């Protein structure tokens, strides 16, 4: 029983949590509710690990919902536009 539990926990820790990935890539879109779940859902046909990560991402996105709601109401609409390119270095 302990061996199965350890193996399950190891597999869950090896799969990259899409919730964390979607919140740490830098610029989140203003309406990024359940972004990790959406990322996993869109990748299901390409990646086996996404099937394991999907339930974890649903729980993680639910826990991040208060932050995502705050981010939605406190982010100006101008930040959702693409950034201006930086000037070339001379």
Backbone as JSON, one array per atom type, in Angstrom:
{
  "sequence": "XXXXXXXXXXXXXXXXXXXXXXXXXXXXXXXXXXXXXXXXXXXXXXXXXXXXXXXXXXXXXXXXXXXXXXXXXXXXXXXXXXXXXXXXXX",
  "N": [[0.83, -1.2, 0.0], [1.92, 1.25, 0.82], [3.91, 1.51, -1.05], [2.47, 1.84, -3.46], [1.2, 4.27, -2.9], [3.41, 5.99, -2.67], [4.43, 5.78, -5.27], [2.3, 6.88, -6.74], [2.28, 9.52, -5.72], [4.83, 10.31, -6.57], [4.52, 10.24, -9.37], [2.6, 12.25, -9.67], [4.08, 14.44, -8.84], [6.03, 14.53, -10.77], [4.73, 15.22, -13.1], [4.24, 18.22, -14.83], [2.64, 20.79, -13.33], [0.02, 22.39, -14.75], [-1.36, 24.58, -13.84], [0.43, 26.02, -12.24], [2.32, 26.55, -14.2], [0.84, 28.16, -15.97], [0.45, 30.42, -14.43], [2.96, 31.41, -13.95], [4.33, 32.11, -16.23], [4.69, 34.72, -16.87], [3.15, 37.18, -18.29], [-0.09, 37.12, -17.61], [-3.19, 36.63, -19.26], [-5.99, 38.87, -19.0], [-8.43, 37.59, -18.5], [-7.95, 34.97, -17.26], [-9.2, 32.66, -16.12], [-9.25, 29.44, -14.75], [-6.98, 28.64, -16.22], [-4.91, 26.73, -16.21], [-6.32, 24.32, -16.34], [-7.52, 24.65, -18.83], [-5.23, 24.67, -20.41], [-4.25, 22.04, -20.0], [-6.46, 20.61, -21.05], [-6.4, 21.36, -23.74], [-4.05, 20.12, -24.49], [-4.42, 17.39, -24.26], [-4.55, 15.45, -26.33], [-1.92, 15.32, -27.17], [-0.23, 14.63, -25.09], [0.44, 12.25, -22.6], [0.82, 12.68, -19.88], [-0.74, 14.82, -19.28], [-3.24, 13.83, -18.76], [-2.92, 12.84, -16.21], [-2.32, 15.17, -14.88], [-4.55, 16.76, -15.13], [-6.72, 16.47, -13.12], [-5.33, 17.48, -10.89], [-4.75, 20.05, -11.74], [-7.33, 21.1, -11.95], [-8.09, 21.25, -9.26], [-6.04, 22.95, -8.34], [-6.54, 25.26, -9.9], [-9.04, 25.93, -8.92], [-8.37, 26.62, -6.31], [-6.85, 28.86, -6.9], [-8.72, 30.63, -7.8], [-9.78, 32.9, -6.26], [-7.55, 34.67, -6.42], [-7.31, 34.92, -9.22], [-9.73, 36.18, -9.78], [-9.39, 38.6, -8.4], [-7.21, 39.55, -9.88], [-8.45, 39.86, -12.36], [-10.27, 42.0, -11.92], [-8.58, 44.05, -11.13], [-6.69, 44.58, -13.06], [-5.67, 46.69, -15.56], [-7.17, 47.28, -18.79], [-5.33, 47.9, -20.75], [-3.02, 46.44, -20.34], [-3.36, 44.0, -21.46], [-2.77, 44.12, -24.08], [-0.35, 43.46, -26.66], [3.1, 43.81, -25.83], [5.23, 46.66, -26.55], [7.89, 46.43, -28.89], [11.26, 46.24, -27.75], [13.81, 48.76, -28.09], [16.51, 48.41, -30.47], [19.71, 47.18, -29.41], [22.67, 49.03, -29.31]],
  "CA": [[0.0, 0.0, 0.0], [2.81, 2.4, 0.9], [4.62, 1.6, -2.33], [1.55, 2.42, -4.44], [1.01, 5.68, -2.54], [4.63, 6.71, -3.04], [4.49, 5.83, -6.73], [1.29, 7.84, -7.18], [2.77, 10.86, -5.39], [5.97, 10.61, -7.45], [4.0, 10.55, -10.69], [1.95, 13.56, -9.62], [5.09, 15.49, -8.73], [6.8, 14.58, -12.0], [3.99, 15.91, -14.16], [4.28, 19.66, -14.62], [1.31, 21.31, -13.03], [-0.31, 23.44, -15.72], [-1.81, 25.76, -13.11], [1.62, 26.78, -11.89], [2.91, 27.02, -15.45], [0.04, 29.24, -16.55], [0.55, 31.62, -13.6], [4.34, 31.86, -13.8], [4.95, 32.42, -17.51], [4.9, 36.15, -17.03], [1.96, 38.01, -18.47], [-1.35, 36.38, -17.68], [-4.28, 37.42, -19.82], [-6.9, 39.4, -17.98], [-9.48, 36.6, -18.19], [-7.27, 33.67, -17.22], [-9.85, 31.75, -15.18], [-9.0, 28.03, -15.03], [-6.0, 28.61, -17.32], [-4.2, 25.45, -16.19], [-7.24, 23.3, -16.83], [-7.64, 24.86, -20.27], [-3.97, 24.23, -21.01], [-4.27, 20.57, -20.0], [-7.5, 20.14, -21.96], [-5.93, 21.55, -25.11], [-2.89, 19.27, -24.74], [-4.75, 16.0, -23.96], [-4.25, 14.54, -27.44], [-0.48, 15.29, -27.4], [0.59, 14.29, -23.93], [-0.17, 11.33, -21.66], [0.91, 13.21, -18.51], [-1.82, 15.78, -19.06], [-4.36, 13.11, -18.15], [-2.65, 12.77, -14.77], [-2.25, 16.51, -14.34], [-5.84, 17.44, -15.23], [-7.41, 16.62, -11.82], [-4.53, 18.35, -10.02], [-4.94, 21.42, -12.24], [-8.68, 21.55, -11.59], [-8.03, 21.63, -7.84], [-5.18, 24.12, -8.24], [-7.23, 26.42, -10.46], [-10.11, 26.3, -7.99], [-7.73, 27.33, -5.2], [-6.35, 30.14, -7.42], [-9.85, 31.43, -8.27], [-9.84, 34.24, -5.66], [-6.49, 35.5, -7.01], [-7.66, 35.21, -10.62], [-10.81, 37.16, -9.75], [-8.77, 39.87, -8.05], [-6.41, 39.94, -11.05], [-9.37, 40.27, -13.41], [-10.86, 43.3, -11.63], [-7.57, 45.07, -10.83], [-5.75, 44.72, -14.17], [-6.22, 47.57, -16.61], [-7.34, 46.65, -20.1], [-4.18, 48.18, -21.6], [-1.94, 45.47, -20.15], [-3.62, 42.79, -22.22], [-2.24, 44.3, -25.43], [1.02, 42.98, -26.79], [4.05, 44.86, -25.46], [5.99, 47.28, -27.63], [9.23, 45.84, -28.97], [12.31, 47.07, -27.19], [14.69, 49.3, -29.14], [17.71, 47.58, -30.67], [20.89, 47.54, -28.62], [23.76, 49.46, -30.19]],
  "C": [[0.87, 1.26, 0.0], [3.55, 2.6, -0.42], [3.73, 2.23, -3.4], [1.31, 3.91, -4.17], [2.22, 6.5, -2.94], [4.76, 6.83, -4.55], [3.5, 6.85, -7.29], [1.74, 9.27, -6.9], [3.95, 11.26, -6.28], [5.51, 10.96, -8.85], [3.32, 11.92, -10.73], [2.96, 14.69, -9.54], [5.92, 15.6, -10.0], [6.05, 15.3, -13.11], [3.97, 17.4, -13.83], [2.89, 20.21, -14.43], [1.03, 22.5, -13.94], [-0.8, 24.7, -15.03], [-0.62, 26.63, -12.76], [2.27, 27.34, -13.14], [2.15, 28.21, -16.01], [0.12, 30.52, -15.72], [1.97, 32.15, -13.48], [5.02, 32.19, -15.11], [5.16, 33.91, -17.73], [3.6, 36.9, -17.11], [0.73, 37.13, -18.63], [-2.38, 37.23, -18.4], [-5.25, 37.84, -18.73], [-7.95, 38.38, -17.57], [-8.88, 35.2, -18.16], [-7.88, 32.75, -16.16], [-9.65, 30.31, -15.65], [-8.03, 27.86, -16.21], [-5.24, 27.29, -17.36], [-5.06, 24.31, -16.7], [-7.42, 23.42, -18.34], [-6.39, 24.39, -20.99], [-3.89, 22.71, -21.08], [-5.28, 20.03, -21.0], [-7.05, 20.25, -23.41], [-4.77, 20.63, -25.48], [-3.19, 17.78, -24.55], [-4.37, 15.04, -25.08], [-2.75, 14.41, -27.7], [0.31, 14.63, -26.28], [-0.18, 13.38, -22.97], [-0.21, 11.92, -20.25], [-0.18, 14.22, -18.23], [-3.05, 15.12, -18.46], [-4.17, 13.0, -16.64], [-2.7, 14.15, -14.12], [-3.61, 17.21, -14.32], [-6.58, 17.54, -13.9], [-6.66, 17.54, -10.86], [-4.7, 19.81, -10.44], [-6.32, 21.96, -11.92], [-8.71, 22.01, -10.13], [-7.19, 22.9, -7.67], [-5.85, 25.38, -8.77], [-8.38, 26.87, -9.57], [-9.53, 27.05, -6.79], [-7.22, 28.7, -5.63], [-7.47, 31.08, -7.87], [-9.97, 32.79, -7.58], [-8.76, 35.18, -6.22], [-6.83, 35.87, -8.45], [-8.78, 36.24, -10.71], [-10.27, 38.54, -9.4], [-7.97, 40.41, -9.23], [-7.3, 40.46, -12.17], [-9.89, 41.69, -13.16], [-9.84, 44.4, -11.38], [-6.52, 45.21, -11.92], [-6.37, 45.62, -15.22], [-6.27, 46.85, -17.95], [-6.12, 46.85, -20.99], [-3.08, 47.14, -21.46], [-2.17, 44.19, -20.93], [-3.13, 42.9, -23.66], [-0.8, 43.78, -25.48], [1.99, 44.12, -26.49], [4.76, 45.42, -26.69], [7.36, 46.62, -27.69], [10.27, 46.8, -28.4], [13.22, 47.6, -28.3], [15.94, 48.44, -29.27], [18.9, 48.1, -29.86], [22.0, 47.9, -29.58], [25.09, 49.14, -29.61]]
}
